[in-house]
Amino acid sequence: MEIIKGKSQLKNTSVEDVAFKDRKKNSHYYNTKPEAMENAAFKKDAELVDKGLKRTVTESQEYNANITKIDERFKTLKPLNSYIIRLCVAEDLQLESGIILPSIMTTRKQTNSGILGDKINDPFKFTSKAVIVATPTHEQELKQGMMVQVVRPRPIVDGDSIIGYENEYIHPDNPATQAPTNIKNPNFGYAIIPRQMIKVIIDE
């Protein structure tokens, strides 16, 4: 396909490529693969987005695949009448064609009047699946390493940003005061919840 814009010709660039060019990186979508683009500006931009999305796909897949490997720091913790879990994340989908469909989860801003505002992207993207990390000493049914379905903690919104999530848990040896948003951080994804938030045992 050829698009004429003034005196420039953007060969092999689709209408979708032009329409979505100025969106944020996590919202980019290119109908044409970067290697098929002849326009240098579009090609460079598309290559950067493609590389970032592929890295995100790999990171979320690795995180979920290794979630049952309990961090040694947590193995000796004994919460009182609550349960420490680590939440799975939504994975981006890569089609056979190579096109990546990012998993985007959103919530609403809170206005001063209490009315719900514009949507904002959730950096955590937690699903309802989680692994049991630590249990109270009296617990007999739920065990460390079990996969369960839980009530997904809601993100905490402050103005235009999501600054955390309900029931987030920070290890006592971690000096941070807020849960990290970087999935590569070993402290990512932990929560401490009451038993009634655990709905189903998925895998023993």
Legacy VTK file of the C-alpha trace (Angstrom):
# vtk DataFile Version 3.0
C-alpha trace
ASCII
DATASET POLYDATA
POINTS 204 float
0.000 0.000 0.000
1.220 3.522 -0.752
0.186 6.673 1.072
0.840 10.107 -0.444
1.393 12.899 2.074
2.536 16.158 0.533
5.620 15.349 -1.472
6.608 12.342 0.631
5.629 8.779 -0.167
5.310 6.315 2.716
5.557 2.997 0.945
4.453 -0.209 2.636
2.953 1.773 5.530
-0.644 1.046 6.374
-3.374 3.434 7.462
-3.228 1.865 10.957
0.493 2.645 11.164
-0.161 6.328 10.611
-3.257 6.496 12.804
-1.574 4.919 15.828
1.903 6.421 15.477
1.535 9.033 18.248
0.083 6.743 20.897
2.021 5.790 24.010
4.355 2.829 23.710
2.109 0.402 25.573
-0.715 1.275 23.165
1.238 1.029 19.899
-0.090 -1.213 17.165
1.550 -1.579 13.774
-0.349 -3.499 11.111
2.830 -3.706 9.042
5.906 -5.479 10.412
8.906 -3.151 10.929
11.077 -4.995 8.387
8.467 -4.341 5.674
8.559 -0.560 6.158
10.640 1.579 3.823
10.114 4.907 5.588
13.030 5.232 8.062
11.186 7.207 10.745
8.281 4.785 10.915
10.587 1.781 10.749
12.802 2.935 13.634
9.794 3.772 15.812
8.137 0.454 15.027
11.330 -1.510 15.756
11.652 0.097 19.201
8.016 -0.659 20.046
8.313 -4.220 18.716
11.436 -4.834 20.812
9.791 -3.456 23.956
6.642 -5.521 23.506
8.619 -8.729 22.910
10.584 -8.091 26.116
7.336 -7.567 28.044
5.916 -10.844 26.668
9.008 -12.760 27.793
9.147 -11.142 31.240
5.493 -11.848 32.074
5.772 -15.444 30.823
8.910 -16.073 32.893
7.354 -14.500 35.989
4.238 -16.674 35.800
6.215 -19.823 34.955
8.431 -19.408 38.044
5.825 -18.134 40.484
5.645 -21.424 42.443
9.365 -21.152 43.287
9.034 -19.622 46.740
11.626 -17.004 47.701
13.737 -18.258 50.627
13.061 -15.011 52.510
9.355 -15.876 52.753
9.563 -19.568 53.671
9.864 -19.022 57.423
7.240 -16.269 57.723
4.129 -17.184 59.738
1.351 -14.626 59.267
-1.312 -14.357 61.965
-4.792 -15.232 60.674
-3.890 -14.128 57.131
-2.130 -15.491 54.057
0.776 -14.185 52.027
0.299 -14.767 48.304
2.072 -13.815 45.087
-0.195 -12.823 42.228
0.095 -13.890 38.597
0.005 -11.251 35.856
-1.856 -11.017 32.565
0.398 -12.033 29.679
0.640 -10.257 26.335
-0.460 -12.360 23.370
1.861 -12.946 20.409
0.064 -14.177 17.304
1.558 -16.629 14.799
1.989 -13.686 12.425
4.355 -12.101 14.956
1.957 -9.318 15.888
1.809 -8.691 19.655
-1.455 -7.778 21.349
-0.577 -6.108 24.675
-2.669 -7.009 27.715
-3.981 -3.689 28.993
-5.859 -3.417 32.282
-7.340 -0.108 33.325
-9.037 1.590 36.247
-10.728 4.951 36.679
-9.291 8.145 38.139
-11.014 9.561 41.204
-12.070 13.191 40.951
-12.394 15.559 43.934
-16.162 15.243 43.741
-15.942 11.457 43.938
-17.063 10.978 40.335
-15.115 8.438 38.281
-12.805 10.107 35.774
-10.731 8.998 32.790
-9.260 5.518 32.479
-5.613 4.964 33.442
-3.456 1.926 32.753
-2.788 -0.476 35.609
1.000 -1.130 35.783
0.532 -4.303 37.859
-1.961 -6.178 35.633
-2.665 -8.843 38.252
-5.051 -11.702 37.518
-7.078 -13.645 40.095
-4.555 -16.517 40.106
-1.921 -16.620 42.837
0.436 -18.919 44.695
0.266 -19.448 48.456
3.546 -18.186 49.912
2.954 -18.386 53.668
0.105 -19.536 55.929
-0.765 -19.306 59.633
0.477 -22.144 61.834
-3.069 -23.471 62.376
-3.841 -23.825 58.637
-4.270 -27.471 57.577
-5.807 -27.282 54.088
-3.946 -24.502 52.276
-0.242 -25.132 51.861
2.776 -23.233 50.629
3.186 -23.558 46.847
-0.516 -24.190 46.089
-2.060 -22.320 43.164
-5.340 -20.663 44.118
-7.911 -18.251 42.773
-8.406 -15.146 44.895
-10.360 -11.917 44.888
-8.056 -9.719 42.818
-6.738 -6.771 44.858
-7.920 -3.456 43.463
-5.354 -0.840 42.420
-4.987 2.274 44.599
-5.377 5.496 42.629
-3.847 8.822 43.638
-4.741 11.600 41.217
-3.562 10.547 37.767
-1.468 7.608 38.968
-1.812 4.119 40.394
0.485 4.012 43.412
-0.203 0.519 44.712
-2.877 -2.089 45.306
-5.031 -3.251 48.181
-3.477 -5.701 50.647
0.014 -5.279 49.180
2.741 -6.918 51.248
6.300 -5.698 51.766
8.808 -8.120 53.291
10.152 -6.881 56.669
13.717 -6.842 55.299
12.700 -4.682 52.340
13.327 -0.964 53.085
10.817 0.159 50.435
7.519 1.642 51.567
5.556 0.833 48.402
5.193 -2.270 46.263
7.338 -2.197 43.097
5.783 -1.974 39.620
8.791 -3.588 37.898
8.039 -7.271 37.308
11.787 -8.076 37.461
11.960 -6.822 41.048
12.047 -9.859 43.431
9.558 -8.047 45.711
6.942 -7.675 42.958
3.440 -9.113 43.260
3.031 -9.962 46.965
-0.148 -9.448 48.971
-1.412 -10.450 52.421
-5.090 -11.369 52.508
-7.723 -12.915 54.806
-8.849 -16.478 54.128
-12.233 -15.397 52.762
-10.501 -13.781 49.789
-9.212 -17.216 48.701
-11.972 -18.725 46.579
-10.676 -21.891 44.865
-7.737 -24.292 45.069
-6.472 -24.663 41.488
-3.484 -26.965 41.907
-2.152 -28.770 44.947
LINES 1 205
204 0 1 2 3 4 5 6 7 8 9 10 11 12 13 14 15 16 17 18 19 20 21 22 23 24 25 26 27 28 29 30 31 32 33 34 35 36 37 38 39 40 41 42 43 44 45 46 47 48 49 50 51 52 53 54 55 56 57 58 59 60 61 62 63 64 65 66 67 68 69 70 71 72 73 74 75 76 77 78 79 80 81 82 83 84 85 86 87 88 89 90 91 92 93 94 95 96 97 98 99 100 101 102 103 104 105 106 107 108 109 110 111 112 113 114 115 116 117 118 119 120 121 122 123 124 125 126 127 128 129 130 131 132 133 134 135 136 137 138 139 140 141 142 143 144 145 146 147 148 149 150 151 152 153 154 155 156 157 158 159 160 161 162 163 164 165 166 167 168 169 170 171 172 173 174 175 176 177 178 179 180 181 182 183 184 185 186 187 188 189 190 191 192 193 194 195 196 197 198 199 200 201 202 203
